[in-house]
Amino acid sequence: MSEGGFDPTIHPPARLQIMAVLAGVHDAEFALLKKIVKVSDSLLSKHLSALVDAGYVNLRKAALDGRQRTWAQITKAGRRAFADHVKALEALAAVVDRMAAE
C-alpha cells in the first residue's frame, strides 16, 4: 500500500469494481465479474491475478454443469485494504467538496 491509504493494486477502475463486488458477497463467479466489469476474459484474469498476488482475493475452481468455473472471494487482507482505499477516496472527495464550496 502506498501513502495516504491509496492502494495502487486496487486503484485501477476494473480492480476497484471487482473489490467492491467481492466486498458485498461471499464469492462471485468469473462470469458475473466479467459482466459487471465489462472486460475480456483475459483482462479479467490479469486483474484477478494481480489481486491474488497481493493477497486480496482467493480463487476457487470447480466443475459445474460439466464446465470448469472460477469463483473469487475477498480475503481478510483484501477487505482491510479495500476499506482503507475507500476511506482515502472519501477523504479526497471531501477536499474537493470543500474547495468547490469556497
Secondary structure, 3 states (H helix, E strand, C coil): CCHHHCCCCCCCHHHHHHHHHHHCCCCEEHHHHHHHHCCCHHHHHHHHHHHHHCCCEEEEEEEECCEEEEEEEECHHHHHHHHHHHHHHHHHHHHHHHHHHC
